[in-house]
Amino acid sequence: MTPTPISSIVLEGREFFVKRDDLVDKYLTGNKFRKLHPLLVTPNKAFDKIISYGGTQSNAMLSISAMCKQKGWEYIYYTKEISKTQEEKNIGNLYLAKMLGMNHIQIPHTKYRTVINELQFNLDEKTFLIDQGGAIVDAKEGLDILAEEIREQRPNVKALATPSGTGTTALFLALSLPEYIVYTTPCVGDVNYLKKQMSALANLPDNLVILKPKKKYHFAKPYPNFLDIYKKTLSSGIEFDLIYSTGMWECLLEQTNEKILYIHSGGVSGNESMLERYKNKRLLV
Ligand SMILES: *Cc1c(COP(=O)(O)O)cnc(C)c1O
C-alpha cells in the first residue's frame, strides 16, 4: 500500500500536520485498519468466519465488517440487547455494518458475559475471534507499518498525537518511534485506568506523554465544548470523529505549544449518529 498522505491545517492560529489514515477507505479506517493488518494480509481461504463482540456504535465493529466484505468472510457480531428504535435506525455504525453484511446477534444483559466468555471455546480452525475493539494480538505489526511510514515521510515535527481508548495505538507508536514525543489522552476512563491498560501490553516508555483531560468526560457522551472543537476542525478542512479526537484536540490546544503531527484515527462514519444525539439534546440546531 502507498503511505497515507500528510496534510496541514490551522487551528486557533497554530499549524498542525495530520496523517491521513482516515483516507484509507470509507469504513475500514484509521487505527482499526492498522490493527487489522495481520488479518488483511491473511489469504482469504484461511478463514470463512470472523466473530467479534462489543458496543453497537463501535468503529472496530464497522471496520471489521468492511474487512469481511472485502475478504469474503462471514461476520458475526454479538452485543447486549438493544431497543427496537436503536435496532431500526438507518444511520450510524450499526446500520452501516449490517449493510456491509454483518450478522448482528443480541444477547440478554444477564447472559452477556457468559456467552462472550464461552466464544473462545467453540471455534473451529476456519473461524477467527476478534476481541472487543479490534484487539488482536498482532496489532503491533500494522502499527509498526504506520511508524515506518511516518519515519520515511520525515514530517518537520518532534511530536505526534493520537487519542486513546485501550491505548494500544499510542503505546505501540511511542515504542516504535522513540525519537518522537507521543501525546495521548484517555477517552475511556481516567489517566490511571489508561496507564493500567497500557502496562498490561508493555512498559510505558519515557517519550509517551499522557495529557490529563480538563474535566471528567464520560465516553461517547455529547459535550458542548466537544461540538465546538469538532466544528473548528471541520472548518479547518478535515473532519475528525466526535468521540475520540475532540478530547485530544482540546488537550493539544490547551496544554502544548510545539508543532505536532496528529494521527487521524478515522471513525468519521459515526459522526452522523453522534450529531443526531447533539440535536436531541438541543446542543445543535
Ligand atoms: C478505536 C479508536 C481510538 C482508540 O484506539 P486505541 O488503540 O484503542 O487506543 C481512537 N480514535 C478512534 C477514532 C478510534 O476509532
The ligand as an ORCA input file, in Angstrom:
! r2SCAN-3c Opt
* xyz 0 1
  C     -10.590      2.937     18.332
  C     -10.303      4.376     18.209
  C      -9.385      5.015     19.057
  C      -8.690      4.312     20.198
  O      -7.677      3.434     19.813
  P      -6.901      2.550     20.888
  O      -5.837      1.869     20.149
  O      -7.910      1.582     21.464
  O      -6.399      3.462     21.952
  C      -9.130      6.378     18.836
  N      -9.755      7.061     17.864
  C     -10.672      6.484     17.048
  C     -11.351      7.319     16.026
  C     -10.966      5.129     17.191
  O     -11.875      4.562     16.368
*
